Amino acid sequence: MVHCYRNGGYNIVMDVNSGGVHIVDDVVFDLIPLLEPHVKAGKSREAMELEAEKAGLPYDRETLAEAIDEIACLYEADMLYTEDIYESYIDNFKSREPVVKALCLHIAHDCNLACRYCFAEEGEYHGRRALMSFEVGKKALDFLVRSSGSRVNLEVDFFGGEPLMNWQVVKDLVAYGRSLEEKFHKKFRFTLTTNGVLLNDDILEFVNREMGNIVLSIDGRKEVHDRMRPHRGGQGSYDEIVPKFQKVAQSRNQMNYYVRGTFTHHNLDFASDVLHLADLGFKQISVEPVVADETEEYAITQEDVPKLLSEYDRLAQEMIRRHKEGKGFNFFHFMIDLEGGPCVYKRLSGCGSGTEYLAVTPWGDFYPCHQFVGQEEFLLGNVDEGIVRKDVCDTFRECNVYAKDACKDCFAKFYCSGGCAANAYNFAGNINGTYDIGCQLQRKRVECAIMIKAALSEDAGQGEE
């Protein structure tokens, strides 16, 4: 499978199965989709030249011959028109016994903000407000250690609601986790997600000492942020969190954190929010589309998609310009590793929700991930009994790009790994379905990310001459 597209002045060809990416001239670009069956059939150069002429391509024989030779060389080097070798992994993938490697601890089902798009209903998650006790959290960490097999590195995200509303328990659980490391040959990587309202110097000192990452919630420009992330009384939160977040970023040397925002129907020009965050000095930025029922006034609609696609293009071009000026920053959804990247299993199945990754409620119930919390059909078990609904886990274990009809012929499938199971369930009624708007945006993000790589690689090459 090949995907050919033009972006940013580049002719880009993706060989999906090998992961190869080629920047080509107009002749090769026009020939690649035309010649695939003929190259695979081993036809002569002369026969392929005739095919090109029949198609009406406006190139002379010498130009065509040179381009055909280039295409044939790529094919012979297994860099073009390659076969899919990953589908043969599926049986092994589905029959494996995955270990739990990560927990999302819902340390607080309560929040001090009233974000209008919050899928967690201001922290309640379809249920009651509650704070996780140390005893429940301790049992969750014990479960993680028991269920992680020989895996050494374990991840725990303190999530909410707002985790800082239960800060002492966070600190106590970090200390408990550290006490398990040497005894069980484990290493915990803790993460905190916060809206920043309660953040202070003492908390920051602890986070910088103990947390591998911190996620800071901010939507962008003041008017955008305050509209969607107000206090319960309606007043905005932008002015009080920005100085705190800037301090966090500086104290962590602009590494191991993200400012994370959400854009909605109200700010389809979201690239301006990303650039605003960059102008505030943030180097690690993630701004993502809201996922909401179409009845919500802030929901993204199919009619919004063309504007959003153009915004990703605008953002990509501005990121290239800033990088060349020494003002670069990272945008999470444009970060692609073309040389290494995730292992095969992760490329096929994504985040591992329901198998390797679980969410834990304040009272100790297990769910496949934070977005399924409160949906009783996905209740897997609890910290006292362990996993009870193994049938649900089995369903998630079989979720992969080859189980999704929409993924089979999609060029982005090995980058998004089939997308979010929760979004698929909420919009298609099945975790093996897809969220169509999300897919369209993901494909554009992949295209932009690769174009940025091409532009920066070209710039680096020119600098070496």
N, C-alpha and C positions, 0 to 999 in steps of 0.2 A: 504494500500500500504506500502510495506517495501522496503528499499534499503540497501543491504548488501555490504560492501566493506572492503578491507584491505589497511591500510596506516600507515606508521611509526611503523610497528610492532604491530598494534592493529587490532582486528576484531571488526568492527563497524557496528551496525545495527540501521538504522533510521526508526522509525515508523512515516511515513510522516504525517498522519492525526492528530495524537495526539501531534506531536513534540517530542516524546520520543526518546532518544538516549541511546543505550545500548552497553557497552563494554563486549564482551562475549568470551568464550573459543572456541576452534576449533569445538567441538562437537555441541554446540548450534548454532554456525555460519553456519555449514553445514545443520543443521536440519530446521532452521527457514524458508528458502524459500521452502523447501520440504513439510512442514507440514501444511501450512496455510489452505488449504481447509479442511483438516482432523480435525484440531483443531476447526475450525468454525462449522463443521458438528457434533461436539461433540463425535467423535469416541473415543473408549477406548484407554488406554495407550498401551495395548497389540496390538491392531490393528495398532497403529502408530509405534510401534516397528517393526512390520512386514513390514510396508511401508519403514522404514529406511533400513531394511535388504535387501528388494527388490532393493533399489537404490544402494546397494553395499557399503554402508558407513562402513569403517573399525573400528567399535567400538563394544565392547561386550554389552550384554543385560543390564547389570547393569549400565554401563555408559550411554547407550541410555535412560534407564528409568529415571535416575537422570536428564538428560538434558530435556527430555520431560516434566517432572514435573516443571522444571524451566520455560519452554516456556508456559505451561498451566497457571502457576501463573501470568505471565506477561499479558497473554490474559485476564484472569479474573479480573485483576486490571486495565483494559482498557489502557494498556501501549504497546500493541502489536496487530497487525492485526485490528486496529480500523477502524471504518467506517468514511467516509467523512461527517462531519456535516456542512461544510462551504458552500456547493453548495446551501443549502436551504436559505442562506442569500442573494443570488444573486438578487432576485426580490426586496427585500428591498433596497439593495445596488443601483440598477439601478433606482429606483423610488425616491430615496432621493433627497433633494434639497441641494446640497453642498454649503458651503460658501467659498468665496475667503479668503485664509489665508496667501498667500505669493505672492510677486511680485519680478521678476527679472528685475531691472531697467537698461536698456542699456544706461548708463549715457554717454557713448562715443562710437560712431561708428567710431573709429579711433584708431590707435595703433602706438607705436614707435618701435615695433619689426616687423619682417616679418617671423613669424613662418611658416615653410613649410607645416605643416599639418593643418593649421587653418581652421576650418569649416566656420569661419566668414569672410574669405577672407581679412585677415589683418584688421578686424574691419568693413568692408563695408557691410557685410550681404546682398549680391546680390543687393546692392543699392548704395546710395551716402554716403560719409563721413559726419558725423554730430555730434554735441554735444547736449545733452539734456539741455533745458533751465530750470530754476527754476520753471517757470510757468507750464510747462508740468509735471515736477516731482511732483509739489504740487497737481495738479489735479489727478495724479496717486495715491498719498497717500490718498487724499480725497475719491477716488473711493474705495480703499482698506478698509477704515474705514466704508464706507456705505455698502459695500458688505460682510462684515465679520460677520454679524449677532451678536450673543451674544458672539462670540469668543473673548477672551481677548488678547491672545498672537498672534502677527502678525510678519511676517518675511519679510525683504526687503534686497535683495542682490544687491549691486552696482557692475555692470558687464560691460563688454565691448566686443571688443576693450580693451582699457586700461583706467579704471576709473580715474586714477590719472591725466589724461590729462584734466579732468574737475573737479578738486578737490574742487574748491570753491562752486560749485553747490552741490557736495556731502555733504559738511559741512552745507550748508544752508538747505538742505532737512532733514538732521538729526535733526537740530534745529527745523524745522517745525514739524517733526514727534513727537518730544518730547512735543511740545506745544499742540498736540492733545490728549496726553495720559490721562491726568486727566479728561479733559472735556468729553471724550467719553468712559472712562473706558477701555482703550487699553494699551498694552505694546508692543513697537516695539523692535525687535531684528534685528539689522543691521549687515550685513556681507559685506566684501570687498574682491574681487578677483583681484589680481594684479601681474604683471610681475616683479615688484620691481625696475625698472630702475629709476623711479622718487621718490622712497621712501626716506624720510629723517626723522630727529628726530622730527620735528614739526608734520608731518603726523603721525608718530608712536605714539606720545603722544596722539593725538586725537583718533586714532584707539583704543588704549588701554583703553581709557576712555569711548568710545561710542559704540564700535563694539563688538558684542558677539562672532564673529569668523572672522578670516582672512585667505584667501587661497592664498598661495604663489606658483607661477608657476616656477617649475624647474624640468628638466627631469632626473637628475642624474649626472653621470660622466661628466667631462668637455667636452670631445670630443663628447659625445652623445648630451649633451645640446646645445653646440655651433653649431653643425651640423644642428639641427632642429629649434633652437630659436635664430637666428642671428638678428642683427640690419639690417635696410634697406640697409646699405652699405656693408653688408656681415660680419662685425666683430662680434665676439661672445659676449654674455652677461653674461656668467657664473661668471667671476672674479668680476664683479661689483655688482652682486646681492647676492652672497653667504654670505659675511660678514653682509650685511643688514638683510638677512633672519635669520642668526644665532642670531643677536641682537633681532629680533622680537620674536623668540622662547624663548630666555632667559628672555626677558622683560615680557612675558606672562606666566612665570613659566612652560613652556613646556605644556601648556594647551590651548584649545580654538583657535587652528590654525591647518592648514595642509600645508605641502609642497606637492604640487600635480604635478605629472609628467605624461608624455605620452610616452609609448614605441611603437616602430614601427618595421617593417621588418628589419631595420638596427641594432637593439639591442634586438634580441630575447633572449639574456642572461640578461633580465631585472632585475633578482634578484640581479645582481651585482650593478645595479643602486639604487635599494632600499637599499641595504647594504651600499653603498657609502653614501647615505643621512643619514643613521643611524650613520655612522662613523663621519660625520660632526657634530653630536650632536643632530639631529632632532629626536623627540620622536613620532610625529604624521605624518605619511607618507601615501600618496596615489599615486600609480603609475599605470596607467590604459592603456589598449590597445587602440591604435589609431583605429578609425572607419572611413574608407575611401573607396572610389570606388576602385575596384580591378585593375583599369588601372593605379593607382598611384604607383610609384616605391617603396614607403615606406609602402604600404598597407600590412596588415597581410593576408596571404593566408591560405587555408586549409592545405597545406603542412607544414606550420609553427606550426600548432597546437600541434603536439606531443612534440616538443621542448618547447613550452610554458607551457604545462602541467607539464613537468619535472622541469621547472623552479619554478613553484608554489610549487612543492614538495621540491625542494632544499631550497627555501626561508622559508618554514614552519619549516624544520628541523633546519635551522640556527637560526630562531627566538626562538625556544625552547631552543637551546644551550645558546643563549645570555641571555634569561630570567633567566635560572638557574645560570648564572654567574653574575646576577644583572645588566645586560646591556640591558634589554628588551626595546622594542618600540612597538607602535601600527601600524599595517598595515590595512588601512581602509577596504579592501576587505576580511580580515580575522576576522573582528569584528562581532561576532554573539552572541545574547543574547538568551540562551537556556531556561531561566527561565521566563522572561517577554516578551520582544520584542514588535514589533508593534501591534496595535489593528487589529481586524479582517479585517476592511475595507482596511487598508494599506497593509495587507498581500495579499489581493485579487487584489488590483489595483495599488499599487506602489506610485509614486510621486504625483499623482493628477494633472498632467499636463492637461490643458484645462478646468479644473473645479475648483480646489482649488488653483492652481498655474498658474500664467500667466507671460509672458514676455512683457515688454513695450519698444517700440522703442524710439529713441530720439524725434520723432515728435508725440509720443503718441498713436501709434497703438498697439493693443493687439494681441498677438499670444499665442498658447498653451504652448510653452516653447521657450527657446533661440535657440534651434536647428531647429525650424520651422520658425524663423523670415526670412522674405523675400519671403516665399512661399505663394503667394496670396490666394491660395485655403484654407489656414488656418488663414486668417485674420479675427479676431473675432469681432472687433469693435475698439473703441478708447476712450481716456480719456474724450472726450466731450459728446459722445453719449452712452457710456457704451458698453455692449455686444450686438451686433446686430445679429451675426450669432449664434443663440442659437442651430441651428441644428448641427453645428460643435461641440459645447460643449456637446450636447447630445450624439454624436458619441464617444467622449472621456469618457463620463460618463459610457457608456456601455462597455468600454474596461477593461477586467479583465482576470484572469487566466483561467476562464471557457469559455471565448469567443475565446481562442486561442487553436486550435487543438493540437499544439505541447506541450502545457503546461499540458494537462489533465493527462498524465501518467508520468510526470517528477517529480522526488523526490525533486527537488530544488524549486518548484513553489512557496511555501510559504515564501521562503527566498528572491527570486528575484522579486516576485509579477508580473511576466509576462515580466519583462525586460523593456527596453526603447522603448517607442512608436515611437520616431523619428527614431531609428535604424530599427525598424520593418518596418516602412513606406519606408525608403530609400532602404532597401534590399528585402523586400517582397511586396512592393507596397500597404500595408495595415497596419494600426496601430494594427490590431489584428493578424498580422503575427509575425514572429520571425526572429532574426538575428542569423543564425545557429552557426557561429564561436563564437559569444558572448555567446550563450547558453552553448557551450562546455566548455568555460573558466569559466563561472559562476558555472557550476556543480563541476568543480575541486576546485574552491575557497571554495565552501561550504564544500566539503569533507576535505580539508586541515584545514579549520577553526575548524571543529568539532574534528579533530585529535589533533590539538593543545590544545583544551580544555581538551581532554582526557589525554594528556601527562602532562599538568600542574596540572590538578586535581590529578593525580596519584602521582606526585611529592610532592604536598601539603599534601596529605594523608600520605605519607611516612615520611614527616617532622614532623607530629604530633605524630607519634608512639614513 
